[in-house]
Amino acid sequence: MFDFGENYEVCNCKKVTIHDITNTIINQNASTLREIQDFTTAGTECRHCIFPEGDFGKIKKKIYCKDILNKVKKGLENG
């Protein structure tokens, strides 16, 4: 589903991986960024990992929580 491993750390502050977020969307039925934050704590510290527009870090992320949410939701809709 992604161009790099599911162990890629999306949120460095809270050590949350693509797998953690994907699992939350599928198994906890998280459908919003807020729900992803509530279940995983991703994006609750510096908030740079939520979406590109909010990433003010020197080193940009390869993928953001918003990207994962949209991609997984699209995959679930397409069966």
mmCIF file of the N, C-alpha and C atoms, coordinates in Angstrom:
data_MODEL
# 
_entry.id   MODEL 
# 
loop_
_atom_site.group_PDB 
_atom_site.id 
_atom_site.type_symbol 
_atom_site.label_atom_id 
_atom_site.label_alt_id 
_atom_site.label_comp_id 
_atom_site.label_asym_id 
_atom_site.label_entity_id 
_atom_site.label_seq_id 
_atom_site.pdbx_PDB_ins_code 
_atom_site.Cartn_x 
_atom_site.Cartn_y 
_atom_site.Cartn_z 
_atom_site.occupancy 
_atom_site.B_iso_or_equiv 
_atom_site.pdbx_formal_charge 
_atom_site.auth_seq_id 
_atom_site.auth_comp_id 
_atom_site.auth_asym_id 
_atom_site.auth_atom_id 
_atom_site.pdbx_PDB_model_num 
ATOM 1   N N  . MET A 1 1  ? 0.822   -1.194 0.000  1.00 0.00 ? 1  MET A N  1 
ATOM 2   C CA . MET A 1 1  ? 0.000   0.000  0.000  1.00 0.00 ? 1  MET A CA 1 
ATOM 3   C C  . MET A 1 1  ? 0.869   1.262  0.000  1.00 0.00 ? 1  MET A C  1 
ATOM 4   N N  . PHE A 1 2  ? 2.021   1.192  0.635  1.00 0.00 ? 2  PHE A N  1 
ATOM 5   C CA . PHE A 1 2  ? 2.913   2.346  0.712  1.00 0.00 ? 2  PHE A CA 1 
ATOM 6   C C  . PHE A 1 2  ? 4.250   2.004  0.065  1.00 0.00 ? 2  PHE A C  1 
ATOM 7   N N  . ASP A 1 3  ? 4.965   3.030  -0.376 1.00 0.00 ? 3  ASP A N  1 
ATOM 8   C CA . ASP A 1 3  ? 6.235   2.830  -1.071 1.00 0.00 ? 3  ASP A CA 1 
ATOM 9   C C  . ASP A 1 3  ? 7.377   2.446  -0.145 1.00 0.00 ? 3  ASP A C  1 
ATOM 10  N N  . PHE A 1 4  ? 7.150   2.490  1.153  1.00 0.00 ? 4  PHE A N  1 
ATOM 11  C CA . PHE A 1 4  ? 8.176   2.118  2.122  1.00 0.00 ? 4  PHE A CA 1 
ATOM 12  C C  . PHE A 1 4  ? 7.511   1.320  3.228  1.00 0.00 ? 4  PHE A C  1 
ATOM 13  N N  . GLY A 1 5  ? 8.300   0.715  4.089  1.00 0.00 ? 5  GLY A N  1 
ATOM 14  C CA . GLY A 1 5  ? 7.792   -0.214 5.083  1.00 0.00 ? 5  GLY A CA 1 
ATOM 15  C C  . GLY A 1 5  ? 6.791   0.360  6.065  1.00 0.00 ? 5  GLY A C  1 
ATOM 16  N N  . GLU A 1 6  ? 5.935   -0.518 6.562  1.00 0.00 ? 6  GLU A N  1 
ATOM 17  C CA . GLU A 1 6  ? 4.929   -0.110 7.541  1.00 0.00 ? 6  GLU A CA 1 
ATOM 18  C C  . GLU A 1 6  ? 5.545   0.250  8.886  1.00 0.00 ? 6  GLU A C  1 
ATOM 19  N N  . ASN A 1 7  ? 6.837   -0.015 9.051  1.00 0.00 ? 7  ASN A N  1 
ATOM 20  C CA . ASN A 1 7  ? 7.515   0.363  10.291 1.00 0.00 ? 7  ASN A CA 1 
ATOM 21  C C  . ASN A 1 7  ? 8.079   1.778  10.230 1.00 0.00 ? 7  ASN A C  1 
ATOM 22  N N  . TYR A 1 8  ? 7.820   2.485  9.121  1.00 0.00 ? 8  TYR A N  1 
ATOM 23  C CA . TYR A 1 8  ? 8.261   3.877  9.010  1.00 0.00 ? 8  TYR A CA 1 
ATOM 24  C C  . TYR A 1 8  ? 7.584   4.683  10.113 1.00 0.00 ? 8  TYR A C  1 
ATOM 25  N N  . GLU A 1 9  ? 8.382   5.414  10.860 1.00 0.00 ? 9  GLU A N  1 
ATOM 26  C CA . GLU A 1 9  ? 7.887   6.187  11.996 1.00 0.00 ? 9  GLU A CA 1 
ATOM 27  C C  . GLU A 1 9  ? 7.324   7.522  11.506 1.00 0.00 ? 9  GLU A C  1 
ATOM 28  N N  . VAL A 1 10 ? 6.008   7.622  11.494 1.00 0.00 ? 10 VAL A N  1 
ATOM 29  C CA . VAL A 1 10 ? 5.327   8.837  11.047 1.00 0.00 ? 10 VAL A CA 1 
ATOM 30  C C  . VAL A 1 10 ? 5.456   9.915  12.110 1.00 0.00 ? 10 VAL A C  1 
ATOM 31  N N  . CYS A 1 11 ? 5.231   9.554  13.356 1.00 0.00 ? 11 CYS A N  1 
ATOM 32  C CA . CYS A 1 11 ? 5.325   10.497 14.474 1.00 0.00 ? 11 CYS A CA 1 
ATOM 33  C C  . CYS A 1 11 ? 6.544   10.132 15.318 1.00 0.00 ? 11 CYS A C  1 
ATOM 34  N N  . ASN A 1 12 ? 7.603   10.918 15.148 1.00 0.00 ? 12 ASN A N  1 
ATOM 35  C CA . ASN A 1 12 ? 8.826   10.651 15.905 1.00 0.00 ? 12 ASN A CA 1 
ATOM 36  C C  . ASN A 1 12 ? 8.659   10.966 17.387 1.00 0.00 ? 12 ASN A C  1 
ATOM 37  N N  . CYS A 1 13 ? 7.844   11.964 17.706 1.00 0.00 ? 13 CYS A N  1 
ATOM 38  C CA . CYS A 1 13 ? 7.658   12.359 19.107 1.00 0.00 ? 13 CYS A CA 1 
ATOM 39  C C  . CYS A 1 13 ? 7.051   11.224 19.935 1.00 0.00 ? 13 CYS A C  1 
ATOM 40  N N  . LYS A 1 14 ? 6.072   10.530 19.362 1.00 0.00 ? 14 LYS A N  1 
ATOM 41  C CA . LYS A 1 14 ? 5.350   9.478  20.079 1.00 0.00 ? 14 LYS A CA 1 
ATOM 42  C C  . LYS A 1 14 ? 5.666   8.078  19.567 1.00 0.00 ? 14 LYS A C  1 
ATOM 43  N N  . LYS A 1 15 ? 6.609   7.981  18.604 1.00 0.00 ? 15 LYS A N  1 
ATOM 44  C CA . LYS A 1 15 ? 7.051   6.686  18.067 1.00 0.00 ? 15 LYS A CA 1 
ATOM 45  C C  . LYS A 1 15 ? 5.900   5.894  17.436 1.00 0.00 ? 15 LYS A C  1 
ATOM 46  N N  . VAL A 1 16 ? 5.070   6.564  16.639 1.00 0.00 ? 16 VAL A N  1 
ATOM 47  C CA . VAL A 1 16 ? 3.921   5.935  15.991 1.00 0.00 ? 16 VAL A CA 1 
ATOM 48  C C  . VAL A 1 16 ? 4.272   5.639  14.533 1.00 0.00 ? 16 VAL A C  1 
ATOM 49  N N  . THR A 1 17 ? 4.021   4.401  14.115 1.00 0.00 ? 17 THR A N  1 
ATOM 50  C CA . THR A 1 17 ? 4.383   3.951  12.768 1.00 0.00 ? 17 THR A CA 1 
ATOM 51  C C  . THR A 1 17 ? 3.176   3.953  11.824 1.00 0.00 ? 17 THR A C  1 
ATOM 52  N N  . ILE A 1 18 ? 3.467   3.744  10.536 1.00 0.00 ? 18 ILE A N  1 
ATOM 53  C CA . ILE A 1 18 ? 2.393   3.586  9.552  1.00 0.00 ? 18 ILE A CA 1 
ATOM 54  C C  . ILE A 1 18 ? 1.493   2.435  9.975  1.00 0.00 ? 18 ILE A C  1 
ATOM 55  N N  . HIS A 1 19 ? 2.096   1.346  10.421 1.00 0.00 ? 19 HIS A N  1 
ATOM 56  C CA . HIS A 1 19 ? 1.318   0.177  10.862 1.00 0.00 ? 19 HIS A CA 1 
ATOM 57  C C  . HIS A 1 19 ? 0.359   0.549  11.989 1.00 0.00 ? 19 HIS A C  1 
ATOM 58  N N  . ASP A 1 20 ? 0.828   1.307  12.968 1.00 0.00 ? 20 ASP A N  1 
ATOM 59  C CA . ASP A 1 20 ? -0.024  1.713  14.092 1.00 0.00 ? 20 ASP A CA 1 
ATOM 60  C C  . ASP A 1 20 ? -1.240  2.500  13.605 1.00 0.00 ? 20 ASP A C  1 
ATOM 61  N N  . ILE A 1 21 ? -0.999  3.425  12.697 1.00 0.00 ? 21 ILE A N  1 
ATOM 62  C CA . ILE A 1 21 ? -2.086  4.273  12.199 1.00 0.00 ? 21 ILE A CA 1 
ATOM 63  C C  . ILE A 1 21 ? -3.045  3.468  11.331 1.00 0.00 ? 21 ILE A C  1 
ATOM 64  N N  . THR A 1 22 ? -2.506  2.648  10.437 1.00 0.00 ? 22 THR A N  1 
ATOM 65  C CA . THR A 1 22 ? -3.339  1.812  9.576  1.00 0.00 ? 22 THR A CA 1 
ATOM 66  C C  . THR A 1 22 ? -4.200  0.878  10.412 1.00 0.00 ? 22 THR A C  1 
ATOM 67  N N  . ASN A 1 23 ? -3.602  0.264  11.405 1.00 0.00 ? 23 ASN A N  1 
ATOM 68  C CA . ASN A 1 23 ? -4.306  -0.641 12.309 1.00 0.00 ? 23 ASN A CA 1 
ATOM 69  C C  . ASN A 1 23 ? -5.451  0.077  13.023 1.00 0.00 ? 23 ASN A C  1 
ATOM 70  N N  . THR A 1 24 ? -5.215  1.301  13.439 1.00 0.00 ? 24 THR A N  1 
ATOM 71  C CA . THR A 1 24 ? -6.230  2.091  14.135 1.00 0.00 ? 24 THR A CA 1 
ATOM 72  C C  . THR A 1 24 ? -7.400  2.417  13.212 1.00 0.00 ? 24 THR A C  1 
ATOM 73  N N  . ILE A 1 25 ? -7.108  2.748  11.976 1.00 0.00 ? 25 ILE A N  1 
ATOM 74  C CA . ILE A 1 25 ? -8.166  3.072  11.017 1.00 0.00 ? 25 ILE A CA 1 
ATOM 75  C C  . ILE A 1 25 ? -9.021  1.841  10.741 1.00 0.00 ? 25 ILE A C  1 
ATOM 76  N N  . ILE A 1 26 ? -8.380  0.707  10.552 1.00 0.00 ? 26 ILE A N  1 
ATOM 77  C CA . ILE A 1 26 ? -9.102  -0.519 10.207 1.00 0.00 ? 26 ILE A CA 1 
ATOM 78  C C  . ILE A 1 26 ? -9.795  -1.136 11.422 1.00 0.00 ? 26 ILE A C  1 
ATOM 79  N N  . ASN A 1 27 ? -9.072  -1.312 12.519 1.00 0.00 ? 27 ASN A N  1 
ATOM 80  C CA . ASN A 1 27 ? -9.610  -2.049 13.668 1.00 0.00 ? 27 ASN A CA 1 
ATOM 81  C C  . ASN A 1 27 ? -10.394 -1.207 14.666 1.00 0.00 ? 27 ASN A C  1 
ATOM 82  N N  . GLN A 1 28 ? -10.085 0.082  14.747 1.00 0.00 ? 28 GLN A N  1 
ATOM 83  C CA . GLN A 1 28 ? -10.806 0.960  15.678 1.00 0.00 ? 28 GLN A CA 1 
ATOM 84  C C  . GLN A 1 28 ? -11.810 1.851  14.937 1.00 0.00 ? 28 GLN A C  1 
ATOM 85  N N  . ASN A 1 29 ? -11.885 1.676  13.612 1.00 0.00 ? 29 ASN A N  1 
ATOM 86  C CA . ASN A 1 29 ? -12.775 2.470  12.759 1.00 0.00 ? 29 ASN A CA 1 
ATOM 87  C C  . ASN A 1 29 ? -12.525 3.965  12.869 1.00 0.00 ? 29 ASN A C  1 
ATOM 88  N N  . ALA A 1 30 ? -11.272 4.346  13.068 1.00 0.00 ? 30 ALA A N  1 
ATOM 89  C CA . ALA A 1 30 ? -10.931 5.771  13.111 1.00 0.00 ? 30 ALA A CA 1 
ATOM 90  C C  . ALA A 1 30 ? -11.144 6.352  11.718 1.00 0.00 ? 30 ALA A C  1 
ATOM 91  N N  . SER A 1 31 ? -11.893 7.446  11.644 1.00 0.00 ? 31 SER A N  1 
ATOM 92  C CA . SER A 1 31 ? -12.199 8.027  10.338 1.00 0.00 ? 31 SER A CA 1 
ATOM 93  C C  . SER A 1 31 ? -11.828 9.502  10.236 1.00 0.00 ? 31 SER A C  1 
ATOM 94  N N  . THR A 1 32 ? -11.213 10.039 11.288 1.00 0.00 ? 32 THR A N  1 
ATOM 95  C CA . THR A 1 32 ? -10.773 11.435 11.279 1.00 0.00 ? 32 THR A CA 1 
ATOM 96  C C  . THR A 1 32 ? -9.365  11.530 11.851 1.00 0.00 ? 32 THR A C  1 
ATOM 97  N N  . LEU A 1 33 ? -8.706  12.629 11.569 1.00 0.00 ? 33 LEU A N  1 
ATOM 98  C CA . LEU A 1 33 ? -7.375  12.848 12.147 1.00 0.00 ? 33 LEU A CA 1 
ATOM 99  C C  . LEU A 1 33 ? -7.459  12.915 13.666 1.00 0.00 ? 33 LEU A C  1 
ATOM 100 N N  . ARG A 1 34 ? -8.509  13.510 14.202 1.00 0.00 ? 34 ARG A N  1 
ATOM 101 C CA . ARG A 1 34 ? -8.690  13.604 15.655 1.00 0.00 ? 34 ARG A CA 1 
ATOM 102 C C  . ARG A 1 34 ? -8.770  12.211 16.271 1.00 0.00 ? 34 ARG A C  1 
ATOM 103 N N  . GLU A 1 35 ? -9.495  11.305 15.635 1.00 0.00 ? 35 GLU A N  1 
ATOM 104 C CA . GLU A 1 35 ? -9.603  9.938  16.159 1.00 0.00 ? 35 GLU A CA 1 
ATOM 105 C C  . GLU A 1 35 ? -8.256  9.223  16.103 1.00 0.00 ? 35 GLU A C  1 
ATOM 106 N N  . ILE A 1 36 ? -7.498  9.450  15.041 1.00 0.00 ? 36 ILE A N  1 
ATOM 107 C CA . ILE A 1 36 ? -6.156  8.866  14.965 1.00 0.00 ? 36 ILE A CA 1 
ATOM 108 C C  . ILE A 1 36 ? -5.306  9.391  16.115 1.00 0.00 ? 36 ILE A C  1 
ATOM 109 N N  . GLN A 1 37 ? -5.391  10.678 16.392 1.00 0.00 ? 37 GLN A N  1 
ATOM 110 C CA . GLN A 1 37 ? -4.648  11.264 17.508 1.00 0.00 ? 37 GLN A CA 1 
ATOM 111 C C  . GLN A 1 37 ? -5.104  10.665 18.833 1.00 0.00 ? 37 GLN A C  1 
ATOM 112 N N  . ASP A 1 38 ? -6.406  10.520 19.013 1.00 0.00 ? 38 ASP A N  1 
ATOM 113 C CA . ASP A 1 38 ? -6.934  9.977  20.268 1.00 0.00 ? 38 ASP A CA 1 
ATOM 114 C C  . ASP A 1 38 ? -6.474  8.540  20.508 1.00 0.00 ? 38 ASP A C  1 
ATOM 115 N N  . PHE A 1 39 ? -6.479  7.716  19.462 1.00 0.00 ? 39 PHE A N  1 
ATOM 116 C CA . PHE A 1 39 ? -6.113  6.306  19.610 1.00 0.00 ? 39 PHE A CA 1 
ATOM 117 C C  . PHE A 1 39 ? -4.604  6.071  19.661 1.00 0.00 ? 39 PHE A C  1 
ATOM 118 N N  . THR A 1 40 ? -3.825  6.850  18.886 1.00 0.00 ? 40 THR A N  1 
ATOM 119 C CA . THR A 1 40 ? -2.391  6.566  18.773 1.00 0.00 ? 40 THR A CA 1 
ATOM 120 C C  . THR A 1 40 ? -1.495  7.599  19.446 1.00 0.00 ? 40 THR A C  1 
ATOM 121 N N  . THR A 1 41 ? -2.009  8.762  19.734 1.00 0.00 ? 41 THR A N  1 
ATOM 122 C CA . THR A 1 41 ? -1.296  9.953  20.233 1.00 0.00 ? 41 THR A CA 1 
ATOM 123 C C  . THR A 1 41 ? -0.389  10.581 19.177 1.00 0.00 ? 41 THR A C  1 
ATOM 124 N N  . ALA A 1 42 ? -0.426  10.081 17.938 1.00 0.00 ? 42 ALA A N  1 
ATOM 125 C CA . ALA A 1 42 ? 0.356   10.691 16.852 1.00 0.00 ? 42 ALA A CA 1 
ATOM 126 C C  . ALA A 1 42 ? -0.109  12.127 16.644 1.00 0.00 ? 42 ALA A C  1 
ATOM 127 N N  . GLY A 1 43 ? 0.835   13.018 16.473 1.00 0.00 ? 43 GLY A N  1 
ATOM 128 C CA . GLY A 1 43 ? 0.503   14.405 16.188 1.00 0.00 ? 43 GLY A CA 1 
ATOM 129 C C  . GLY A 1 43 ? 0.032   15.220 17.368 1.00 0.00 ? 43 GLY A C  1 
ATOM 130 N N  . THR A 1 44 ? 0.254   14.713 18.571 1.00 0.00 ? 44 THR A N  1 
ATOM 131 C CA . THR A 1 44 ? -0.200  15.455 19.750 1.00 0.00 ? 44 THR A CA 1 
ATOM 132 C C  . THR A 1 44 ? 0.911   16.253 20.416 1.00 0.00 ? 44 THR A C  1 
ATOM 133 N N  . GLU A 1 45 ? 2.131   16.129 19.928 1.00 0.00 ? 45 GLU A N  1 
ATOM 134 C CA . GLU A 1 45 ? 3.260   16.906 20.479 1.00 0.00 ? 45 GLU A CA 1 
ATOM 135 C C  . GLU A 1 45 ? 3.543   18.091 19.564 1.00 0.00 ? 45 GLU A C  1 
ATOM 136 N N  . CYS A 1 46 ? 4.431   17.923 18.614 1.00 0.00 ? 46 CYS A N  1 
ATOM 137 C CA . CYS A 1 46 ? 4.837   19.040 17.744 1.00 0.00 ? 46 CYS A CA 1 
ATOM 138 C C  . CYS A 1 46 ? 3.860   19.259 16.590 1.00 0.00 ? 46 CYS A C  1 
ATOM 139 N N  . ARG A 1 47 ? 3.063   18.249 16.260 1.00 0.00 ? 47 ARG A N  1 
ATOM 140 C CA . ARG A 1 47 ? 2.022   18.308 15.228 1.00 0.00 ? 47 ARG A CA 1 
ATOM 141 C C  . ARG A 1 47 ? 2.556   18.365 13.796 1.00 0.00 ? 47 ARG A C  1 
ATOM 142 N N  . HIS A 1 48 ? 3.837   18.165 13.580 1.00 0.00 ? 48 HIS A N  1 
ATOM 143 C CA . HIS A 1 48 ? 4.408   18.225 12.233 1.00 0.00 ? 48 HIS A CA 1 
ATOM 144 C C  . HIS A 1 48 ? 4.008   17.033 11.378 1.00 0.00 ? 48 HIS A C  1 
ATOM 145 N N  . CYS A 1 49 ? 3.550   15.956 11.974 1.00 0.00 ? 49 CYS A N  1 
ATOM 146 C CA . CYS A 1 49 ? 3.262   14.730 11.229 1.00 0.00 ? 49 CYS A CA 1 
ATOM 147 C C  . CYS A 1 49 ? 1.812   14.621 10.764 1.00 0.00 ? 49 CYS A C  1 
ATOM 148 N N  . ILE A 1 50 ? 0.993   15.602 11.077 1.00 0.00 ? 50 ILE A N  1 
ATOM 149 C CA . ILE A 1 50 ? -0.426  15.494 10.741 1.00 0.00 ? 50 ILE A CA 1 
ATOM 150 C C  . ILE A 1 50 ? -0.673  15.703 9.249  1.00 0.00 ? 50 ILE A C  1 
ATOM 151 N N  . PHE A 1 51 ? -0.176  16.807 8.695  1.00 0.00 ? 51 PHE A N  1 
ATOM 152 C CA . PHE A 1 51 ? -0.319  17.090 7.268  1.00 0.00 ? 51 PHE A CA 1 
ATOM 153 C C  . PHE A 1 51 ? 0.802   18.018 6.823  1.00 0.00 ? 51 PHE A C  1 
ATOM 154 N N  . PRO A 1 52 ? 1.138   18.003 5.532  1.00 0.00 ? 52 PRO A N  1 
ATOM 155 C CA . PRO A 1 52 ? 2.303   18.765 5.047  1.00 0.00 ? 52 PRO A CA 1 
ATOM 156 C C  . PRO A 1 52 ? 2.242   20.256 5.366  1.00 0.00 ? 52 PRO A C  1 
ATOM 157 N N  . GLU A 1 53 ? 1.058   20.830 5.325  1.00 0.00 ? 53 GLU A N  1 
ATOM 158 C CA . GLU A 1 53 ? 0.908   22.263 5.574  1.00 0.00 ? 53 GLU A CA 1 
ATOM 159 C C  . GLU A 1 53 ? 1.331   22.654 6.989  1.00 0.00 ? 53 GLU A C  1 
ATOM 160 N N  . GLY A 1 54 ? 1.316   21.708 7.901  1.00 0.00 ? 54 GLY A N  1 
ATOM 161 C CA . GLY A 1 54 ? 1.686   21.981 9.285  1.00 0.00 ? 54 GLY A CA 1 
ATOM 162 C C  . GLY A 1 54 ? 3.090   21.534 9.642  1.00 0.00 ? 54 GLY A C  1 
ATOM 163 N N  . ASP A 1 55 ? 3.829   21.043 8.651  1.00 0.00 ? 55 ASP A N  1 
ATOM 164 C CA . ASP A 1 55 ? 5.177   20.530 8.910  1.00 0.00 ? 55 ASP A CA 1 
ATOM 165 C C  . ASP A 1 55 ? 6.198   21.654 8.750  1.00 0.00 ? 55 ASP A C  1 
ATOM 166 N N  . PHE A 1 56 ? 6.595   22.218 9.876  1.00 0.00 ? 56 PHE A N  1 
ATOM 167 C CA . PHE A 1 56 ? 7.577   23.296 9.879  1.00 0.00 ? 56 PHE A CA 1 
ATOM 168 C C  . PHE A 1 56 ? 8.957   22.804 10.300 1.00 0.00 ? 56 PHE A C  1 
ATOM 169 N N  . GLY A 1 57 ? 9.121   21.480 10.355 1.00 0.00 ? 57 GLY A N  1 
ATOM 170 C CA . GLY A 1 57 ? 10.409  20.897 10.715 1.00 0.00 ? 57 GLY A CA 1 
ATOM 171 C C  . GLY A 1 57 ? 11.422  21.058 9.594  1.00 0.00 ? 57 GLY A C  1 
ATOM 172 N N  . LYS A 1 58 ? 12.690  20.973 9.935  1.00 0.00 ? 58 LYS A N  1 
ATOM 173 C CA . LYS A 1 58 ? 13.751  21.106 8.929  1.00 0.00 ? 58 LYS A CA 1 
ATOM 174 C C  . LYS A 1 58 ? 13.746  19.933 7.959  1.00 0.00 ? 58 LYS A C  1 
ATOM 175 N N  . ILE A 1 59 ? 13.499  18.739 8.480  1.00 0.00 ? 59 ILE A N  1 
ATOM 176 C CA . ILE A 1 59 ? 13.441  17.535 7.650  1.00 0.00 ? 59 ILE A CA 1 
ATOM 177 C C  . ILE A 1 59 ? 11.972  17.153 7.495  1.00 0.00 ? 59 ILE A C  1 
ATOM 178 N N  . LYS A 1 60 ? 11.492  17.160 6.258  1.00 0.00 ? 60 LYS A N  1 
ATOM 179 C CA . LYS A 1 60 ? 10.084  16.867 5.989  1.00 0.00 ? 60 LYS A CA 1 
ATOM 180 C C  . LYS A 1 60 ? 9.824   15.365 6.046  1.00 0.00 ? 60 LYS A C  1 
ATOM 181 N N  . LYS A 1 61 ? 8.606   15.012 6.439  1.00 0.00 ? 61 LYS A N  1 
ATOM 182 C CA . LYS A 1 61 ? 8.193   13.617 6.513  1.00 0.00 ? 61 LYS A CA 1 
ATOM 183 C C  . LYS A 1 61 ? 8.006   13.055 5.102  1.00 0.00 ? 61 LYS A C  1 
ATOM 184 N N  . LYS A 1 62 ? 8.093   11.737 4.974  1.00 0.00 ? 62 LYS A N  1 
ATOM 185 C CA . LYS A 1 62 ? 7.815   11.073 3.701  1.00 0.00 ? 62 LYS A CA 1 
ATOM 186 C C  . LYS A 1 62 ? 6.313   10.903 3.510  1.00 0.00 ? 62 LYS A C  1 
ATOM 187 N N  . ILE A 1 63 ? 5.594   10.805 4.627  1.00 0.00 ? 63 ILE A N  1 
ATOM 188 C CA . ILE A 1 63 ? 4.146   10.615 4.595  1.00 0.00 ? 63 ILE A CA 1 
ATOM 189 C C  . ILE A 1 63 ? 3.579   11.183 5.895  1.00 0.00 ? 63 ILE A C  1 
ATOM 190 N N  . TYR A 1 64 ? 2.334   11.599 5.842  1.00 0.00 ? 64 TYR A N  1 
ATOM 191 C CA . TYR A 1 64 ? 1.683   12.239 6.988  1.00 0.00 ? 64 TYR A CA 1 
ATOM 192 C C  . TYR A 1 64 ? 0.435   11.455 7.388  1.00 0.00 ? 64 TYR A C  1 
ATOM 193 N N  . CYS A 1 65 ? -0.042  11.686 8.595  1.00 0.00 ? 65 CYS A N  1 
ATOM 194 C CA . CYS A 1 65 ? -1.246  11.007 9.087  1.00 0.00 ? 65 CYS A CA 1 
ATOM 195 C C  . CYS A 1 65 ? -2.407  11.188 8.111  1.00 0.00 ? 65 CYS A C  1 
ATOM 196 N N  . LYS A 1 66 ? -2.566  12.394 7.597  1.00 0.00 ? 66 LYS A N  1 
ATOM 197 C CA . LYS A 1 66 ? -3.647  12.686 6.647  1.00 0.00 ? 66 LYS A CA 1 
ATOM 198 C C  . LYS A 1 66 ? -3.533  11.813 5.399  1.00 0.00 ? 66 LYS A C  1 
ATOM 199 N N  . ASP A 1 67 ? -2.324  11.629 4.883  1.00 0.00 ? 67 ASP A N  1 
ATOM 200 C CA . ASP A 1 67 ? -2.106  10.793 3.697  1.00 0.00 ? 67 ASP A CA 1 
ATOM 201 C C  . ASP A 1 67 ? -2.501  9.345  3.968  1.00 0.00 ? 67 ASP A C  1 
ATOM 202 N N  . ILE A 1 68 ? -2.102  8.849  5.127  1.00 0.00 ? 68 ILE A N  1 
ATOM 203 C CA . ILE A 1 68 ? -2.406  7.457  5.493  1.00 0.00 ? 68 ILE A CA 1 
ATOM 204 C C  . ILE A 1 68 ? -3.908  7.275  5.630  1.00 0.00 ? 68 ILE A C  1 
ATOM 205 N N  . LEU A 1 69 ? -4.563  8.196  6.328  1.00 0.00 ? 69 LEU A N  1 
ATOM 206 C CA . LEU A 1 69 ? -6.012  8.129  6.505  1.00 0.00 ? 69 LEU A CA 1 
ATOM 207 C C  . LEU A 1 69 ? -6.712  8.093  5.147  1.00 0.00 ? 69 LEU A C  1 
ATOM 208 N N  . ASN A 1 70 ? -6.353  8.996  4.260  1.00 0.00 ? 70 ASN A N  1 
ATOM 209 C CA . ASN A 1 70 ? -6.997  9.051  2.941  1.00 0.00 ? 70 ASN A CA 1 
ATOM 210 C C  . ASN A 1 70 ? -6.744  7.791  2.126  1.00 0.00 ? 70 ASN A C  1 
ATOM 211 N N  . LYS A 1 71 ? -5.525  7.288  2.166  1.00 0.00 ? 71 LYS A N  1 
ATOM 212 C CA . LYS A 1 71 ? -5.169  6.101  1.383  1.00 0.00 ? 71 LYS A CA 1 
ATOM 213 C C  . LYS A 1 71 ? -5.884  4.850  1.913  1.00 0.00 ? 71 LYS A C  1 
ATOM 214 N N  . VAL A 1 72 ? -5.927  4.682  3.221  1.00 0.00 ? 72 VAL A N  1 
ATOM 215 C CA . VAL A 1 72 ? -6.588  3.507  3.802  1.00 0.00 ? 72 VAL A CA 1 
ATOM 216 C C  . VAL A 1 72 ? -8.096  3.586  3.578  1.00 0.00 ? 72 VAL A C  1 
ATOM 217 N N  . LYS A 1 73 ? -8.685  4.758  3.789  1.00 0.00 ? 73 LYS A N  1 
ATOM 218 C CA . LYS A 1 73 ? -10.125 4.914  3.558  1.00 0.00 ? 73 LYS A CA 1 
ATOM 219 C C  . LYS A 1 73 ? -10.482 4.616  2.107  1.00 0.00 ? 73 LYS A C  1 
ATOM 220 N N  . LYS A 1 74 ? -9.662  5.088  1.177  1.00 0.00 ? 74 LYS A N  1 
ATOM 221 C CA . LYS A 1 74 ? -9.898  4.833  -0.246 1.00 0.00 ? 74 LYS A CA 1 
ATOM 222 C C  . LYS A 1 74 ? -9.810  3.339  -0.539 1.00 0.00 ? 74 LYS A C  1 
ATOM 223 N N  . GLY A 1 75 ? -8.826  2.671  0.064  1.00 0.00 ? 75 GLY A N  1 
ATOM 224 C CA . GLY A 1 75 ? -8.680  1.231  -0.108 1.00 0.00 ? 75 GLY A CA 1 
ATOM 225 C C  . GLY A 1 75 ? -9.861  0.462  0.449  1.00 0.00 ? 75 GLY A C  1 
ATOM 226 N N  . LEU A 1 76 ? -10.394 0.903  1.582  1.00 0.00 ? 76 LEU A N  1 
ATOM 227 C CA . LEU A 1 76 ? -11.549 0.242  2.183  1.00 0.00 ? 76 LEU A CA 1 
ATOM 228 C C  . LEU A 1 76 ? -12.801 0.446  1.332  1.00 0.00 ? 76 LEU A C  1 
ATOM 229 N N  . GLU A 1 77 ? -12.935 1.632  0.749  1.00 0.00 ? 77 GLU A N  1 
ATOM 230 C CA . GLU A 1 77 ? -14.090 1.924  -0.105 1.00 0.00 ? 77 GLU A CA 1 
ATOM 231 C C  . GLU A 1 77 ? -14.065 1.099  -1.383 1.00 0.00 ? 77 GLU A C  1 
ATOM 232 N N  . ASN A 1 78 ? -12.864 0.850  -1.897 1.00 0.00 ? 78 ASN A N  1 
ATOM 233 C CA . ASN A 1 78 ? -12.721 0.097  -3.146 1.00 0.00 ? 78 ASN A CA 1 
ATOM 234 C C  . ASN A 1 78 ? -12.722 -1.412 -2.930 1.00 0.00 ? 78 ASN A C  1 
ATOM 235 N N  . GLY A 1 79 ? -12.808 -1.814 -1.670 1.00 0.00 ? 79 GLY A N  1 
ATOM 236 C CA . GLY A 1 79 ? -12.919 -3.217 -1.341 1.00 0.00 ? 79 GLY A CA 1 
ATOM 237 C C  . GLY A 1 79 ? -11.636 -3.913 -1.271 1.00 0.00 ? 79 GLY A C  1 
# 
